[in-house]
Amino acid sequence: MAQQKLGRKDHTIAVKTGTDANKTKFKKECVQGEPYFATDTGSLYLANSTAGASDGLLTQINTIAEVVTKTSNHTLTDSDNGKVIFCNSSSRIDITLPSGLATGFNCRLVQGGTGRVRILNSGTTVNGYISGANPPNAIAGQHGVVELIPVGVNTYSLTGDLDYLFIYGNLKSLGLDGVSDYMDVGNIAELNGVTSYSISYWVRENSAMVGQSGYHFNANTSIPTSSGVQFYSTTASFTIKLTTGIKAITTPRPSNNVWHNVVVSFGGSTQKLYIDGVLKASTNQGATTTDGSIGNNFRIGARLNGTSSLNGYLDEFAIYSEALTDGSVSVGATAGGQVEDIYKGQSSGGSGGTTGTPGDLTSFQGTGNGGLAHWWRFEDSPNDVIGSNNGTLNGTTYSSETP
């Protein structure tokens, strides 16, 4: 069969151009099938209907998006609309989504390097779905891709390879008025009928507490106190209820109007109290197991009967299933081990921290690392960022006073 040669004709199509905003004018005069190209965003539109009494309807045609590479933090602008933002760095890159972007703003984000890509909102709402309690705020990893889709005024949805990326920062604490403020966190199973546990937190008592009684926490029963830390008169006391009864150890009360790091622990029959990284009291109580309910009705900032409320601030309150290590120091000596790590704000078994500065506790999770089970950060939230014992506030506020 003889081959047929198809004829070819070249055609020229007239395309109206202008800015993306000026397509509004085009809609008032367009003819069905007529194209419009927005030179500022690279978007191509096609008229679905001819303008008449009503404006013509436009459909945006998918085009090959321009790729823009970013190697450092970047705040999105209208010039990024419709583009691919290729984030390429070995360090984390933060992409900030501000309010006031043009209607319909959208873009695609790609993590090209090993440095994670985090999406921050500034005056905007960003929604997305991943399993777990935390909202997505990052690309899952290298070569991951997410789409930023507008769904309302300053409101967007994220879809694609999503993840939650925790970045430590300490901007807020829990403020208490010394009258009726406290936070309840329910029953703490990690304290009941166990052979070891620890609690760490930061506290700053106001001058109104001089000589006064204030509970930093109390659980199980208030009279007699079976579980708690109380500062009263000139004394700091840590009380625990073991299978052999209620036991307390004490040390002189530290100064007020200054942040202090408090750590209490029980393990190997020994009850310990540390203040600012120093082992202040330690007693072998001769019992290996805590009472089966000393973690019930756990309250932060006041006594369970509503008295002896703290006037001051609490921050970075954490509970562990293990007795934190201290380098086997004697009473009066500066602790090593995990107690030192917490006081210097460094990772479990880490180094290079700063004395008297809290830090990220996530490395204390897991057996042998401290067994971090609960952590209330008070960053405008009463939630337990590690466990599921979210707090219920009673009159408390969040403060910018931090260690």
C-alpha positions in Angstrom: 0.0 0.0 0.0 1.3 3.4 -0.9 2.0 5.7 2.0 0.0 8.8 2.3 1.7 12.0 3.2 -0.4 14.2 5.5 -0.5 17.8 4.8 0.4 20.2 7.7 -0.7 23.7 8.3 0.6 26.1 10.8 -1.9 28.2 12.7 -1.4 31.2 14.9 -3.6 31.6 17.9 -4.1 35.1 19.3 -3.6 35.1 23.1 -4.5 38.1 25.2 -2.1 38.8 27.9 -2.0 40.9 31.1 -1.6 40.5 34.8 -3.5 37.8 36.8 -5.5 40.6 38.4 -6.5 42.0 35.0 -8.2 38.8 34.0 -11.3 40.3 35.6 -11.5 42.8 32.7 -10.9 39.9 30.2 -14.0 38.1 31.7 -16.2 41.0 30.8 -15.3 40.9 27.1 -14.1 37.4 26.3 -15.4 35.0 23.6 -15.9 31.3 24.3 -12.6 29.5 23.6 -10.5 32.6 23.8 -7.2 32.2 25.9 -5.7 34.6 28.4 -2.2 34.4 29.7 -1.2 36.0 33.0 2.3 37.2 32.6 3.0 37.7 36.3 2.0 34.3 37.5 2.5 32.2 34.4 -1.2 31.0 34.5 -3.1 30.2 31.4 -6.9 30.6 31.3 -9.5 29.6 28.7 -13.0 31.2 28.4 -15.8 28.6 28.8 -18.4 31.1 27.7 -18.9 34.4 25.9 -19.3 37.5 28.0 -22.7 39.1 27.9 -25.1 40.2 30.6 -22.8 38.1 32.9 -19.1 37.8 32.9 -17.6 34.9 31.0 -16.4 31.9 32.9 -12.7 31.0 32.9 -10.9 27.7 33.5 -7.3 27.6 34.5 -5.2 25.3 32.2 -2.5 23.3 33.8 0.9 24.5 32.6 4.5 23.5 33.4 5.2 25.5 36.5 8.3 27.6 36.9 10.8 26.1 39.4 12.3 28.4 41.9 15.1 27.2 44.1 15.5 28.3 47.8 18.5 27.4 50.0 17.4 29.3 53.1 14.3 30.5 54.9 11.7 32.1 52.6 8.4 34.0 53.1 6.0 33.4 50.2 5.0 36.4 48.0 2.5 36.8 45.2 5.4 36.2 42.7 5.5 32.6 44.0 1.9 31.9 42.9 1.6 28.8 40.8 5.3 28.0 41.0 7.3 25.0 42.4 9.5 26.1 45.3 12.4 23.7 45.3 14.0 23.7 48.8 17.6 22.5 48.5 19.8 22.6 51.7 21.4 20.3 54.2 19.9 22.5 56.9 16.2 23.1 57.8 14.3 25.6 55.6 11.3 27.4 57.0 8.7 28.5 54.4 6.4 31.1 55.9 2.8 31.6 54.5 1.8 35.2 55.3 -1.7 36.7 55.2 -2.8 39.0 52.3 -1.6 36.9 49.4 -3.6 37.2 46.2 -6.9 35.3 45.9 -6.3 31.8 44.6 -2.6 31.8 45.6 -1.2 28.3 45.3 2.2 26.6 45.0 4.0 23.3 45.3 6.8 22.7 47.8 9.6 20.2 47.2 12.3 19.1 49.7 15.3 18.5 47.5 18.0 18.3 50.1 18.4 16.5 53.4 17.4 19.6 55.4 13.8 19.4 56.5 11.2 21.8 55.2 8.8 23.3 57.7 5.7 25.4 56.8 4.9 28.2 59.1 1.8 30.4 59.1 1.7 34.1 59.8 -1.9 35.4 60.0 -3.1 32.4 58.0 -4.7 29.1 58.8 -3.1 25.9 57.3 -5.0 22.6 57.6 -3.9 19.1 56.6 -4.2 15.5 57.7 -1.7 13.0 59.1 -2.3 10.3 61.7 -1.6 11.4 65.2 -2.6 14.3 67.4 -0.3 16.9 65.9 -1.2 18.9 62.8 1.1 18.6 59.8 3.6 21.4 59.4 6.4 19.9 57.3 7.4 17.8 54.3 8.0 14.2 55.3 11.5 14.0 54.0 13.9 14.3 51.1 12.2 14.2 47.7 8.8 14.8 49.4 6.3 17.1 47.7 3.3 19.0 49.1 0.7 21.2 47.5 -0.6 24.4 49.1 -4.2 24.8 48.1 -6.4 27.9 48.8 -9.7 27.1 50.4 -10.8 30.5 51.8 -9.5 34.0 52.8 -6.1 33.4 54.3 -7.0 29.7 54.7 -5.2 26.9 53.0 -5.0 23.1 52.8 -1.8 21.1 52.7 -1.8 17.8 50.8 0.9 15.4 49.8 3.9 14.0 51.7 3.1 15.5 55.1 4.6 15.2 58.5 4.8 16.9 61.9 8.2 18.4 62.7 8.8 19.4 66.4 11.2 22.3 66.8 11.9 23.2 70.4 11.4 26.8 71.6 10.5 28.1 75.0 8.4 31.2 74.8 5.7 30.8 77.5 5.2 29.4 81.0 2.2 28.8 83.3 1.3 31.7 85.5 -0.5 31.2 88.8 -2.0 33.8 91.1 -1.5 32.1 94.5 -5.2 32.1 95.2 -7.1 29.6 93.1 -5.0 28.8 90.0 -4.0 25.2 89.1 -4.0 22.6 86.3 -5.4 19.1 86.7 -4.0 16.3 84.5 -5.9 13.2 85.6 -4.3 10.0 86.8 -0.6 9.3 86.0 -0.3 5.6 85.7 3.5 5.8 85.6 3.6 6.7 89.3 1.3 4.0 90.6 2.8 0.8 92.1 6.1 1.2 90.4 9.7 0.8 91.4 11.0 4.0 89.8 10.0 7.4 88.5 11.2 11.0 88.2 9.6 14.4 87.8 11.3 17.6 86.6 10.1 21.1 86.1 11.2 24.8 86.4 9.7 27.1 89.0 9.9 30.8 89.9 8.1 31.9 93.1 7.1 35.5 93.4 8.1 37.5 96.5 4.5 37.1 97.8 5.5 33.5 98.6 8.2 34.4 101.2 7.4 32.3 104.2 4.2 31.1 102.6 3.2 27.5 101.7 3.0 26.6 98.0 2.5 23.3 96.3 4.2 22.8 93.0 2.2 19.6 92.5 0.0 17.3 94.6 -1.6 14.0 93.9 -3.7 11.2 95.5 -4.5 12.9 98.8 -4.0 16.4 100.3 -4.4 15.5 104.0 -2.1 13.9 104.7 0.0 14.7 101.6 0.9 11.5 100.0 2.6 12.8 96.8 3.9 16.3 96.1 6.5 19.0 96.3 5.8 21.8 98.7 7.8 24.9 99.5 6.9 26.3 103.0 8.5 28.6 105.5 12.2 28.1 104.8 11.9 24.5 103.6 11.5 22.6 100.3 9.9 19.2 100.8 9.3 16.2 98.5 6.8 13.7 99.8 6.0 10.2 98.4 3.8 7.3 99.5 5.5 3.9 99.4 4.1 0.5 100.3 5.5 1.1 103.8 3.9 4.5 104.2 4.4 8.2 103.6 8.0 9.4 103.4 9.3 13.0 103.1 12.8 14.5 102.5 13.6 18.2 102.9 16.2 20.9 102.1 16.4 24.6 102.6 14.0 26.6 100.3 15.8 28.4 97.4 15.4 32.1 96.7 12.3 33.7 95.2 12.0 35.8 92.0 14.6 33.5 90.4 13.9 30.5 88.2 15.0 27.1 89.7 15.1 23.7 88.2 13.6 21.0 90.5 14.0 17.3 90.0 12.6 14.6 92.3 13.1 10.8 91.8 12.6 7.4 93.3 14.4 4.3 92.4 16.3 1.5 94.1 14.4 2.3 97.3 16.0 5.8 97.3 14.1 9.1 97.3 16.0 12.1 96.0 15.5 15.8 95.6 17.6 18.1 93.3 17.6 21.8 93.0 19.5 23.6 90.2 21.5 20.4 89.4 22.6 19.8 92.9 21.6 16.7 95.0 20.0 18.4 98.0 18.5 15.4 99.8 18.7 11.6 99.5 17.3 8.8 101.7 17.0 5.1 101.3 13.4 4.4 102.5 13.7 0.7 102.6 10.8 0.0 100.2 11.0 -0.7 96.6 7.5 0.1 95.3 5.3 3.2 95.4 1.7 3.0 96.6 -0.8 2.0 93.9 -2.6 5.3 93.6 -0.1 8.1 94.3 -0.4 9.3 90.7 -4.2 9.7 90.8 -5.8 13.1 90.6 -2.5 14.8 89.7 -2.7 18.6 90.2 0.0 21.1 89.1 0.3 24.4 91.0 -1.8 23.8 94.1 -2.8 21.4 96.8 -5.8 19.1 96.0 -7.9 20.7 98.7 -7.5 24.1 97.0 -5.1 25.6 99.6 -1.4 26.4 99.3 -1.5 27.6 95.7 1.6 28.8 94.1 2.1 32.5 93.3 4.5 32.4 90.5 5.4 30.4 87.4 5.9 26.8 86.3 7.4 25.6 83.1 8.5 22.5 81.2 6.8 20.0 83.6 7.8 16.4 82.8 7.2 13.0 84.3 9.5 10.0 83.6 9.1 6.3 84.2 12.7 5.9 85.3 14.9 7.3 88.1 17.1 9.9 86.2 20.8 9.2 86.5 23.0 11.6 88.4 26.5 10.2 88.2 26.2 8.6 91.6 26.9 11.9 93.4 26.6 12.4 97.1 24.3 14.9 98.8 25.6 18.5 98.3 27.4 17.7 95.0 26.5 18.8 91.5 24.9 16.0 89.7 26.0 14.4 86.5 24.1 12.2 84.2 20.5 13.0 83.1 19.9 15.4 86.0 22.8 17.5 84.6 21.4 17.2 81.1 18.1 18.6 82.1 19.6 21.5 84.1 21.8 22.4 81.1 19.0 21.9 78.5 21.0 19.2 76.6 19.9 15.8 75.2 19.9 12.7 77.3 23.6 11.7 77.5 24.5 14.8 75.5 26.8 17.7 76.1 27.3 21.4 75.2 24.2 22.8 77.0 23.9 26.0 78.9 23.6 25.9 82.7 20.2 27.0 84.0 18.5 26.8 80.6 15.7 24.3 79.7 15.9 22.3 76.5 14.2 19.8 74.3 13.3 16.6 76.3 12.3 14.4 73.4 15.6 12.4 73.6 14.6 11.3 77.2 11.9 9.0 75.7 12.5 5.2 75.8 14.0 2.7 78.1 17.4 3.7 79.3 16.9 7.3 78.3 14.8 8.4 81.2 11.5 7.0 80.1 9.8 10.4 79.4 6.1 9.7 79.6 4.4 13.1 80.0 5.5 16.7 79.2 3.5 19.9 79.6 5.2 22.8 77.9 2.6 25.5 78.5 3.2 27.1 75.1 -0.3 28.6 75.0 -1.6 25.1 75.6 -2.3 22.7 78.5 -1.7 19.7 76.3 0.6 16.8 77.2 3.0 16.8 74.2 4.3 13.2 74.9 1.5 11.4 76.6 -2.3 11.8 76.5 -3.0 13.5 79.9 -4.0 16.9 78.5 -4.5 19.5 81.3 -7.6 21.2 82.5 -6.9 24.8 83.6 -8.5 26.6 86.5 -7.8 30.3 86.3 -4.3 30.0 85.1 -2.8 32.1 82.4 0.2 31.8 80.0 3.1 34.1 80.7 6.1 35.3 78.6 8.2 34.8 81.8 10.5 31.9 81.0 13.8 30.4 82.4 
